[in-house]
């Protein structure tokens, strides 16, 4: 069974940092794109960052300059380094994989990120 497994969420104070990790298991095929979406209570799920082909990246405007997405050497892992966290970054973060950042067909179970003020 192909699955994405996330780790690294937690509780942090505003201004702090967290690093999310996501690994794809159960497939020898590399996903062209991997990335992260988030969903806060009462809000729609939104794209945070995605990386395609290991080089091309896209970020949601509010995280530019604070978050960095990268892929591991195995290409079936993706990381999200989150710095200068703000309370508005509080959400469940979901790892995704697929053809492009706007077309993920495989999702992780989600990891909670809570930023206290």
C-alpha positions in Angstrom: 0.0 0.0 0.0 1.4 3.4 -1.0 1.3 5.9 1.7 2.8 9.2 2.9 3.9 9.4 6.5 4.4 12.8 8.1 6.3 13.8 11.2 7.5 17.0 13.0 4.4 18.8 14.0 3.9 20.2 17.5 3.5 23.2 19.7 5.9 26.2 19.4 5.9 29.8 20.5 5.6 32.6 18.0 8.9 33.3 16.4 10.0 29.7 16.8 10.8 27.0 14.2 9.6 23.6 13.2 10.6 21.1 10.5 8.1 18.9 8.9 9.1 15.7 7.2 7.2 13.4 4.9 8.2 10.1 3.3 6.5 8.0 0.7 6.4 4.3 1.3 5.2 1.4 -0.8 6.2 2.5 -4.2 9.4 2.5 -6.3 8.1 5.3 -8.4 9.1 8.9 -7.7 6.3 11.5 -7.5 7.0 14.4 -9.8 5.7 16.9 -7.2 5.5 16.8 -3.5 4.4 19.5 -1.1 2.4 20.7 1.8 -1.2 22.0 2.3 -2.7 23.2 5.5 -6.2 23.6 6.9 -7.1 25.8 9.8 -10.4 25.4 11.7 -13.2 26.9 9.7 -11.0 27.5 6.6 -10.4 25.7 3.4 -7.3 23.7 2.7 -4.7 25.8 1.1 -1.4 25.2 -0.6 1.6 26.2 1.6 4.5 25.1 -0.6 5.2 22.6 -3.4 8.3 21.4 -5.2 8.4 19.9 -8.6 11.2 17.9 -10.1 13.4 18.7 -7.1 14.0 22.3 -8.3 10.9 24.3 -9.0 9.2 25.6 -5.9 6.0 27.6 -5.2 5.0 29.2 -1.9 1.8 30.7 -0.5 2.4 34.5 -0.2 2.2 34.6 3.6 5.0 32.1 4.1 7.5 33.4 1.5 10.8 34.2 3.2 9.9 32.2 6.3 9.3 28.6 5.0 11.6 26.5 2.8 10.6 23.3 1.0 13.1 20.7 -0.1 13.3 17.1 -1.2 15.6 14.5 0.1 18.2 12.6 -1.9 15.8 9.7 -2.3 13.3 12.1 -4.0 10.4 10.4 -2.2 10.9 12.5 0.9 10.0 16.2 1.3 10.7 18.6 4.1 9.2 21.9 5.2 11.5 24.1 7.3 9.2 26.7 9.0 10.9 29.7 10.7 9.5 32.8 12.3 6.2 31.0 13.0 3.1 33.1 13.6 -0.1 32.2 15.4 -1.9 32.3 12.0 0.3 29.4 10.9 -1.6 27.2 13.2 -3.3 24.4 11.2 -3.2 20.7 10.3 -0.5 20.3 7.7 -0.9 17.7 5.1 1.8 16.2 2.9 0.8 15.5 -0.7 2.3 13.9 -3.8 1.3 13.8 -7.5 1.9 15.3 -10.9 2.0 18.9 -9.8 1.4 21.1 -6.7 -2.2 21.7 -7.8 -2.8 18.0 -8.6 -1.9 15.8 -5.7 -3.5 12.3 -5.7 -1.8 10.9 -2.6 -2.2 12.4 0.9 -0.7 11.9 4.3 -2.8 11.8 7.5 -1.9 15.3 8.6 0.2 16.7 11.4 -0.9 19.4 13.8 1.1 22.6 14.1 0.2 25.0 16.9 1.8 28.4 17.3 1.1 30.2 20.6 1.3 33.9 20.9 
